[in-house]
């Protein structure tokens, strides 16, 4: 029986109780909203929050220089947040300086929000001692590499000219800086004195002497966003109240409650029983139902699941071997195993990434990968010849190889099928090995792997964010890929002032990277979420998190 189908009596009961359920308006017309967008909070430290639930909470508690808001037609746009104005100046050496003038705003304890709060937060993010997965967001800031090498964050060119003026100098002309870096939860402002005080309190509260995280009690946080945490039940719920100190007031929900569910099935039960009025992620069953509707299209996820080849390993340093292994991959079969919304990858950059104001990067660039099933046999034949040209008439001569994958969701089924394809087409024995996310991270960072299946997520909704990690000097280049032509292209892209020329170079760079078979994109995924039809104003950022601060009743 489908989850959304209920007996008539239960439906009638839900209708009769609508006035006291979530998403309702009180006697003054204020909306009180309850939502479920994840299994719980992993951290409320902005530089470590990677899950959608934590990031969504953060964008309601804090406000960055810029913010993502609904555009009124189902999409989003970037608007000024803490920044009242932004001046941009191109310097003689190719660097670009952004000067942000902050609006008059206060933290929830009444203290003024200062430019120094951004300096502290950004230096903390860039500091290698922090081990933040989002540190590379600031790699476009001049002095980033020098600061990390010296351990001196003052070398990062993010400075407070005065309490209301923040100055940031970039290495080049990164036109996605405002919309991606300056809206990210990772770059939100923090008060150094508050973090230090809460750290000390956490140390004192811990009976084991290890110390509780400084954000452990959300109610104690000092924030500058539209909401304040008012009640927290770990693994169950978090209630937020509209902040009276927020600079522009709050027109959306006066109370916003996050309910946590262990999986999509439990989340849908909350939505189906009308305990929440917005839900993500949707069950495979619900996604399959939506997929049958003519006007429904899954929202593209900003990631591409790919095979990483360790180009520095003795077996895979030969590009012919990598090419042979890439050509026998049947992406259509893998996508079918991955899930309802999966599609065979056509390049590293997925659909949904903008080319310009109106076009899609993948649509403009076209497919770079051959997924034609009628050509598969020919590709396998050519791959066998490539392997022979590399000196291996039999794939078994390569020895037994290991393929790492993070053992969640459908990854195991995909890994087994992929290894079967390599065995069947080329005779290469590849053994799949499921690992934890941390074990995968450690293997990639140390180079102690041969093959790995990884969901490559971009920090920003721009093609450059998918390509910048693979330059020879990038600390995130875990595949040990080196190509001077690629490095040159990425350097040109970083300093390009002309948008059309920049996009042309990005397409060239993607083609070069995939032509060297440094990695093999497998499939891309879509997602879906639901908000009651009686409500409007919810927004989902392309990077995954949600904003419910503008949700209001839909006009009848």
N, C-alpha and C positions, 0 to 999 in steps of 0.2 A: 504494500500500500504506500502510495507516495506521501512524503512528509507533509506536503502542503494541503492534502485533502483531510478534512475533518468532518465529523458528524454534524448534521444541521443544528443540533442542540448546542454544540460547542460554539459554532459560528454565531448563533443568536446570542449566546452568552457574551461572546467577545464584543459584539456590536453594542449590547446594552451597557457593557462596562467601559466603553471607549472613553467616557468622560473622566475616568479615574486611572487610565492607563498611561503609559509613556507617550511622549509626543503631544500631550494635551496642553491646553492653556488654562491658567488659573483665572480667578475672578477678575484680574486686571488685564487679562489677555497675554500674559507672559508664557512662553513655551518652556516646558520642562522636558528635556529629551534624554532618552536612554539608548545607548548604542552598544554593539559588540563588534570589535574589529581585531580580535586576537585572543590569545590564551592567557595574557597577563603581562605585567611589566617586568622586563628583565633588568632594566636600569633607567634611571632618570638623570643620569650624567650625560649631557648632550654629546660628548665626544665618543661615547661607546654605544649609544642606542642604535641597534641595527634592525630590530624587529618592528613591524608596522604598528603594533599596539603601543610600544614605548614612544616611537616617533610621533604618533598621532597625539598622544597625551602632551608631549613636549611642545608641539606647535600651538597648543591651547594655553599652556602655562607661560611661555616665553614669546617675545616678539623680536625678530631679527631686523636687520637693516631694511630688507625688502620682504614682501610676503606674497604668497600665492592666494588669489581670491577667485570666486566664481565669476565668469564673464557674462553670465546672464543667458547664454545659449547652450548650456551643457558642458562647456569647457572651462578653462582657467586662464588667468592672466596674472602678470606680476605688477604689484602696486607698491608704493612707498610704505614702509613699515615705520621703524624707528628713524629712518632717514627722511628728513623733511625735504631735502634736495640733494642732488648729486651732480658734481662737476667732473668732467673727464678731460684730461690733457695728455696729448701724445708728446713725448719727450724726444729730443734729438737723437738719443741712443737707441730708440726703438721701444723703450719702456713706456708704460702708460700709467698715469697717476689719477686715482679716484679720490675725490674729496667729498666726504659725507658730512652734511650739517644735520645734526640730530634735532629732533623736535623736543619740546619741553615735555618730559614724561617722568614718572616716578615708579620706583619699585614698590612692591606691596607693603613694605614697612615705612614708606614715606620718603625714603632717600631718593635723590635725583639719579636718573640713569645717565651715566657719563661715558664719554668716548673711551676712557680708561678701562671700562668694563668689557668693551670689545677687544681691546689690546690684550688684556689678561686672558680672555677666553681663546683668542686666536693663537697666542703664544703657547698656551697650555695644549691646544690641539696639535700644533706643529712639533712640540717637544717629543723627541724620540723616546724619552723616558716614560711618556704616557702610553705608548703602544696603541694609539688610536687607529682603528681601521680606516678612518676618514682623514688622516693626516695629509694624504696626497691631494685633497681638495685645495690645499694651500701651496701646492708645488708651483702654481702659476705666480705666486707672490715673490718678488725679488728678495733675495737673501735667504730663501727657504733652505736650499742645500747647504749654504754656508752656516746657517744657524744650527742645523741638525748635526753637521760634522763637528762643529766647535762646542756644541752643547750650550750655546749662548743665544737665547731666544731674542735678545735685543737686536740681533742682526737681521731678523725678519722685518721687512719694511712695512710694518703696520704701527702707526704712531698716533698719539693724541696731540694734536696741535694745541688744543685747549679742551675744556670739559665737554664742549658741544661740537667739536670738529675732529673727525677721524680721517686720517690720510693713509691710503693703501697704494703702493706702487707695484705694478705687475711687470713680469718679464717681457710681455708682448701684448698684442691686441686680442685678448680673449673675450669675444663678444658675448659669451655665455656666462661671464663672471657674475653679473648682477642677478640673472634669473636662476642660476644654479648654486653658486657658492654663497651668495648673500641671502638666500632663502633656506638654506639647509639647516636642519636641527643642530648639526655639528658645530656651526659657527655662531650660534646664539650667544648673547652676552651673559656673563656670570659675574657676580660680585666676589672678589677674592676674599674679603673679610667674612662673608657668609659661608663660603665653601670651607674656609679654615675653621670657623666656629662649629659648623656641623660635623666636620671631621673629628674635632676634639670631643664633641658630645658623643659621637659614635664609638670612639675608643673607650670612653668612660662607661657607656651603656653595655658594652660587650662583656659577658661573664667569662668568655674564653680567652680574652686578651687579644684577639685578632682584629677587633674593631668592626663595627657595622658600617656599611656604605654611608657616605655623608647625605645621600638622598633618601635614605632608608624610610624616613617618615615624610611623605609628600606634603603633609599638612604644615610642616615646619619650613618648607622651602620659601625663599623670598624670590618672587618672580615679577616680570614686567608685562606679561601678556594679558589677554582678555579674561582669563579665569584664574581662580585660586583653588587649591585642593582643600576640601572641607572635611572629608571623611574617607578613610582607606581601610579596606579589608583585603589583605594580600590573597591573591589567587581567586578572589571573588568579585570585588568591585572597587571603583574609585569614583568619588563624587566631587565635582567641581562646581563652584559658585562664581557667577559673573563678578569681576573685580570692579569695585567702585573707583579705583585709582587709574584704571585703563584710560589712556589719553583721549580716545574717541568714543567712549561709552560702549555699550554692548546692546545691539539691536536683536541679536539672536537669542538662543535659549538662556534663561536666567539660571537654570540648573542643568548641568550636563553630567550624566552618569555613565561611566564605562563599566559594562558587565564583561566578565572574562569567561571564556569557554575553552575546554581542552582541545577541541577539534571543530571542524566545519559542521559536523553532524549536530553537536551540542549547540553550536552557535545558531544553526537554523531552527532548532527547537525553540530557542529563546525568541527568535523572530516570529516563528509560526504561532506561538502562543501569545504573541503581542506583548511580551515582556520587554522587548527592545523594538525600536523603530528604524534601525539601520543595521545591516549585517554584512560582514566580510570575514572570511572568504565563503563562497558558496560551495555547497556539496557538488560532487560530480553528477549526482542525479539532477540537481537543479540546473546546473550548467548544460546538461544534455537537453533538458526541457527548453531552456532558453535558445539553445542552438537550433531547435526546430522552428523557431519563430522567424519569419521572413525579415523583420526589421531589427533583429538583435545581432550585434557584433561584439565579440569579447574585447575588453580593453587591453591593448598590448602591454605586456610587462617590459620593463626597461632592462632586459637581460637576454642572453643567448647561451643556452647550454652547449658546451663545447668540449672537444678533446684537446688537451694540452700535450704537446710533444716536447719532451725535455731535449732541446736541440744540443745541449752540452753533454748528453749521455753518449757513450761509445756506440750504442746501437743506432741511435736516431740522429746523429750528427750529419748523416748522409741524407740530403734532401730527397733523393730518389726513393729511399725507403719510406720516408714520410708521405711522399706523393702516392706511392703504391697503396699504402694503408688508407689514405684519404679517399682514393678513387673507388674503393670497394665498399664504402659506407652507404648503406641503404637508409637514407634519412626518413623516407616515408614510413618504413617499418618501425623505426625508432620513435617517430612522432606518434604513431598509433598506440604504442605502448605507454607513452609519457602521459597521456590524458586527453580529455575531450577537447580542450582548447589549444593543444599543441599543433604546431605546423612545422613542416620541414624547413630548416633555415635556408635562406637564399644568400646570406652574407653574414658577416659578423654583426653589423648594425641591423637591429630588427626594425620592423614596421613601427610607426608611431613616433619616430625621431624626426624632427622637422628639418627640411632642406632650407626652407625660408618661411615667410609668413603664411604661405598657402599650400606648399607642396611637402611631400614626404621623401626623406632621404633614400629609403629603400626603393620607392617607386621610381624616383628619378634615376637612380643608379642601375636599377634592374637587377636581376639575379646574377650572382657571381658563381653560383654552385649549380651543377647539373643534377637535377632530381627527376629527370625523365625516366620512368621505369622501363621504357622500351629500349633505352640506351644502357641499361645496367650491365647486361651481359658483355657488351663491348667494352665498357669501362673496366670490368674485371679482367678481361683479356689483356687490355693495355697495361693494367696494373701488374700482371704477372710478368710482362715484358720489362717493365720498369725495375721490378725486383731482380730479374735476371741481369739487367744492365748494371745493377749495383753489385753483382757478384754472387747472388743467391738464387740458384735455380730452384731451390726448395725453401719455402718459408721456415721450415723447421730448423734450418741451419742458423737462424737468428737466435735459437735457444728460447727458453721460456721467459716471456715478458709479463710484467705485472701492471694491471690497470686499476688505479685507485678511484673510488667514488664515495661520496658521502651517503651513508646508508639511511636515507629517508625517502618517503613517498614511493614513487615508481622507479627510482634510480637503479635499484637492483635488477629489475626486469630489463631495463634499457642496457645496463652493463653486460648482462648475460647475452643478450641478442647481439650487441656490438662485437663482443669477443667471438661469438659464433660466426659472424660474418667474416672476420679476419681469418679464422680457421678454415672456413669453407672455401673462400675465394683464393686465399694465398697460402694456406697451410701454416700460418703463423700461430703458434700457441701463445695465447694471451689469457692470463688468469685474472678474473675480476676479484677485487678485495674491497669489501665495505669497511669504511673507517668513520670516525666521528669528525665533526667539522674542525675541531681543534687539531686532530691528527692530520687532517688534510692540510690545514694551514701550516703546520710544522714541516710536513714533507715538502710542500711547495717552497717555503722560505729557505729550507736547507738544501734544496735541489736533490733530495734523496727519493727520487721517483723516476719512472720512465714514461708512463702514460697516466693521465688523470682526467676524469670527467668533472668539470666544474661549471657552475652557473655563473657566467661572467656578467656581473652587474655594473653598470656605469654609474658614477657618482652624480652625473648630470644628464639632462635630456638633450644631448648634442653628440653628433658623430665623433667629434674629437675625444670625448670622454671614453669611448670604446677603444680608441687607437693610441692614446698617449702613453699607456703603460708599457708599450712594446719597443720603445727606443732603447738603444744599447746602454744608455746611462741611467735608465729608470730603475729605482729600487724595487719597483713592482714587476719588473720583467723576469718573472719566475720561469720562463721557458728558455732563457739564455739565448734569445734571438738577437742576431747582429746583422745589420744591413745598412751601410752608410747612406745609400740612396733613400732608404726609409727615414733615417735620422734627418736627412736634409729636408725631405718633404714635411716632416712634422715641425721642423724649425721654421720653415716658410709659413706653415699654417698658423703657428703661434704669433707671427708678426704681420700676418696679412691684414691689410686695411680694407681691401675690396672683398665684399661678401661673396660675390660670384666666383672670383678666383679662388677664394678659400675653400668653397664647396668643391670646386673642381679638384683641388689638391687632396681633399679628404677622400674623394672617390678613388683617386689614384693610389693613395696610401693604403686604403682597404684592399684594393686589388693586388698591390704588391705584397702585402702581408699574407694574404691567402694564397697567392701564387708561389710563395716560398714554403707553403705548407708547414708553417710554424704552429698552427693550430687548425682544428677542423670544427667549424660550427655544426651542430647537430639539429637543434630545433629551437623554436621560440615558443613562448607560452602567452596565453591571454588570461584574463581574470574577469571577475564580475562582482558587483555588490548591489545591494538594494536599499532604497529609502522609501518609506511609505509614500504612496501617491498623494496623500493629503498634505505632504510637506515638500518644500523646495529650498534650495540654497546650499545643499551639501556639495562638497568638492573633493576630488581625489587628485593629488599631485601625481605626475607621471612616475615619480620615484617611489610611489606606493602609499604614502600616508594620507590621512583624511583630515578635512577641516569642516567642523560642524558649527562653527561660531556664527554663521550667517543663516542657519536654518530657521525658516518661518513657515507658518501655515500657507498653503497654496491658495491663491485667490480663486473663489468659486465663480 
